Amino acid sequence: MLSPVSEQTKVVLTEADIPTHWYNIVADLPTPPAPPLHPATDQPLVPDDLIALFPMGLIEQEASAERWIPIPDEVREVYKLWRPSPMYRAYRLEKALGTPARIYYKYEGASPVGSHKANSSVPQAYFNKIAGRTRLTTETGAGQWGAALAFAAETFGLKCDIWQVRSSFEGKPYRHAQMEVFGAWSIGSPSETTEIGRKLREQFPDTSGSLGMAISEAVEAAVKDPNASYSLGSVLNHVLLHQTVIGQEALKQLEVFGEPKLDYLFACAGGGSNLGGISFPVIRENLEGRQNTTIVACEPKAAPSLTEGEFRYDFGDTAGMTPKLKMYTLGQNFVPDPVHAGGLRYHGMAPLVSHAYHEGLVKAISVRQREAFEAGVLFSRAEGIIPASESNHAIAGAIRQAKQAAEGEVILIGVSGSGLLDLPAYTEFLSGEMADS
Ligand SMILES: *Cc1c(COP(=O)(O)O)cnc(C)c1O
């Protein structure tokens, strides 16, 4: 049934269209992903190994092979603040590029905190609340995850303590302010507040910090407090699961636009959560023969885990406190250049995204910082939305494709966040002073 392509500029859907379930790709993968291993024994993890870190509700999701996992009403209620997120047809960008492709983008920057991260922070806070935990600890890079968790913790009456990568803590003061407004405590990492932080500062006095180091600090703090849980904003199965609301809505919105076929999907990839969220429901369509979409993960040249890393077991953090995950990794000690897309500066990639990439279900490219910002500026001038530094990598990937597209090709971009707190990076780019890694 071919409905004509509509001339609508955006499709918003209604609150009744907010998905009722998260989609778990594990149920449909052609081969099972490798299990996480205990850091000390190298044996596959059992749920009890994680109880010091996470509430049981999230541990069950982490290990689940159920295809559809119900979204609690309390979480859908909060999702109503910004979901469904809008999808736009990028008419003006198409015109600026002179492309024969039809370009769409799904905009997660419309969430109150400015990124897709709230899709997972809200259920994480909820499952901790019902398990009786009273405090969340976490790391954050550029601060989007910190802000999202701070908001979610406040919503469910939990305390929230955040270790932020030092380079971002110092370079992005407004994000720190955002976390404070939501009632959270935060500090630059590595810090003096944990054993591992003090050790790292002694070892690397001038370090700009890394997500791996900040994770070690937040994990240590959670393990030492029986009322606390650790929260991670990406990488883990349950986080990618929560993000699948994006892709489910996107498929519905393409239908309303009258697009039965999606040729290309571009999303940026740091830990893999927005990519997994928008693409896993599309992979399901691919596997069932309803779509033949090429899915492209766009990573920064400065932290190219998929395109230049190794597929092996590695720790999620610097100190080796987390379980070992089978993933594409640059190594637990990798400290990327301090590029502006702080959310993409991670040494590894989500095991589920890594597995899908290894199986050929997802492709990957890397993009240098200046190409990403050039794309972001072009997009901003055409569409009026200034994308997050991270999202610019996806836009750059889509523009590469649009420039060589066939007539009528359909391209979807996942725009994971707003760049209004990244404006200093745009200023640096426009002044010609931005370095390429
Ligand atoms: C955190 C973040 C990313 C990178 O994380 P993923 O888990 O790869 O999605 C990308 N874009 C934005 C806006 C972010 O906040």
Ligand as a Chemical Component Dictionary entry (heavy atoms), coordinates in Angstrom:
data_LIG
# 
_chem_comp.id                   LIG 
_chem_comp.type                 NON-POLYMER 
_chem_comp.pdbx_formal_charge   0 
_chem_comp.three_letter_code    LIG 
# 
loop_
_chem_comp_atom.comp_id 
_chem_comp_atom.atom_id 
_chem_comp_atom.alt_atom_id 
_chem_comp_atom.type_symbol 
_chem_comp_atom.charge 
_chem_comp_atom.model_Cartn_x 
_chem_comp_atom.model_Cartn_y 
_chem_comp_atom.model_Cartn_z 
_chem_comp_atom.pdbx_ordinal 
LIG C1 C1 C 0 25.364 11.319 25.549 1  
LIG C2 C2 C 0 25.024 11.811 24.232 2  
LIG C3 C3 C 0 25.441 11.157 23.065 3  
LIG C4 C4 C 0 26.328 9.965  23.091 4  
LIG O1 O1 O 0 25.837 8.880  23.792 5  
LIG P1 P1 P 0 25.169 7.627  23.088 6  
LIG O2 O2 O 0 24.978 6.686  24.201 7  
LIG O3 O3 O 0 26.121 7.136  22.044 8  
LIG O4 O4 O 0 23.894 8.091  22.499 9  
LIG C5 C5 C 0 25.029 11.643 21.855 10 
LIG N1 N1 N 0 24.267 12.757 21.760 11 
LIG C6 C6 C 0 23.855 13.424 22.854 12 
LIG C7 C7 C 0 23.019 14.652 22.685 13 
LIG C8 C8 C 0 24.210 12.973 24.115 14 
LIG O5 O5 O 0 23.786 13.621 25.192 15 
# 
loop_
_chem_comp_bond.comp_id 
_chem_comp_bond.atom_id_1 
_chem_comp_bond.atom_id_2 
_chem_comp_bond.value_order 
_chem_comp_bond.pdbx_ordinal 
LIG C1 C2 SING 1  
LIG C2 C3 SING 2  
LIG C2 C8 DOUB 3  
LIG C3 C4 SING 4  
LIG C3 C5 DOUB 5  
LIG C4 O1 SING 6  
LIG O1 P1 SING 7  
LIG P1 O2 DOUB 8  
LIG P1 O3 SING 9  
LIG P1 O4 SING 10 
LIG C5 N1 SING 11 
LIG N1 C6 DOUB 12 
LIG C6 C7 SING 13 
LIG C6 C8 SING 14 
LIG C8 O5 SING 15 
# 
